[in-house]
């Protein structure tokens, strides 16, 4: 496994519960794309699988598919592995890999790849390596399904509450804001608070860099590798399929 700096080493305990709303909101749109993947064409890769919410959706939508769930963050992978192990349907079909996507041992042929809320972790150079590698591995008819979260260009994002939920006697709230950090990056500043009644139990402040990617930029960097970029679902979802150009 290559050396990995984990941006979620502190926030990983909150991420799975706070990103659940994204998966609930977009589950139908993602599942519609998954049903277009070719059958028996190799495992479907869940890249940046987090705690396994997407992994579970892939397995439920494609009940005959094997899934390779890649997650380098230790706290997130702990949730993922536990979720797979406790489910008798997932356990024989899901393999968990702790490498990052660029270091993982991918099969020579894959039946598709899901990269939800992931692409901004890769620099332009790393994305070029990724497209070069995936272009040779995608089975005929297979594609990468990814989203381009806002902002797609460096700009100020005002601090807003991204999630709030109650578990037992405690409430969990996440706040997020971003500032430009160069010509292609933003720096996200996250706050995670745990309250019990009027008492603040804990507050964690986390910052990490995110590479912004627009649809235009994605098309430009995919094209040299013979890959097309096709929007999928409502524009607000920001979902795209990246697939091999038919010759």
Secondary structure as GFF3:
##gff-version 3
##sequence-region A 1 247
A	DSSP	alpha_helix	12	34	.	.	.	ID=ss1
A	DSSP	beta_strand	44	47	.	.	.	ID=ss2
A	DSSP	alpha_helix	53	61	.	.	.	ID=ss3
A	DSSP	beta_strand	67	70	.	.	.	ID=ss4
A	DSSP	alpha_helix	74	85	.	.	.	ID=ss5
A	DSSP	alpha_helix	88	91	.	.	.	ID=ss6
A	DSSP	beta_strand	94	97	.	.	.	ID=ss7
A	DSSP	beta_strand	112	115	.	.	.	ID=ss8
A	DSSP	three_ten_helix	119	121	.	.	.	ID=ss9
A	DSSP	alpha_helix	124	137	.	.	.	ID=ss10
A	DSSP	beta_strand	143	147	.	.	.	ID=ss11
A	DSSP	beta_strand	157	167	.	.	.	ID=ss12
A	DSSP	beta_strand	170	180	.	.	.	ID=ss13
A	DSSP	beta_strand	185	196	.	.	.	ID=ss14
A	DSSP	beta_strand	199	211	.	.	.	ID=ss15
A	DSSP	alpha_helix	215	223	.	.	.	ID=ss16
A	DSSP	beta_strand	227	232	.	.	.	ID=ss17
A	DSSP	three_ten_helix	235	237	.	.	.	ID=ss18
A	DSSP	beta_strand	239	244	.	.	.	ID=ss19
###
